[in-house]
Amino acid sequence: MAVKIRLARHGSKKRPFYRIVVADVESPRDGKYLEALGTYNPLKDPVEVSLKEERIKYWMNEGAIPTNTIKSLLKKEGLFANPA
């Protein structure tokens, strides 16, 4: 089973709020997920990101692939090192 770390959209129309989740590649964007790893609120200034760092490291060691957006959020938080 291939898994990804990605965003699941919540919140109302034009007021997005995202959960950072680990989900099967084939599940829908806002559908069933394996575990919630944090939240992302783009409406706050500066943006508000909360992460469960230990669980993110665990899932990445298990082979979960972060999406591009999650990769950039993790880089800003210092959890994702660029392979040089």
Residue, then its C-alpha position, 0 to 999 in steps of 0.5 A: m500500500a503506497v501512502k502519501i503525506r498530504l493536505a485534507r481541506h476542511g473549513s467553509k467556502k473561501r475559508p480554507f483550513y487544512r489537516i496534514v494527513v497520511a493517506d493511501v494514494e487512492s483515497p480521495r482528498d478529503g476522504k479516509y486517512l490513516e493518521a492526522l499529523g498536524t494542521y495548516n491555516p493559511l489565513k493567519d498572518p503569518v501562516e499557522v502550522s502545527l506538526k507532530e514531528e515524531r509521527i512525521k519522521y516515523w511515517m517518512n521512515e516507513g516510506a510515506i512520500p510528502t506532496n510538494t506542498i507538504k515538502s515546502l511546509l516541512k522545509k520551512e519548519g526544518l524537518f525535511a532536509n534537501p538531498a544534495 
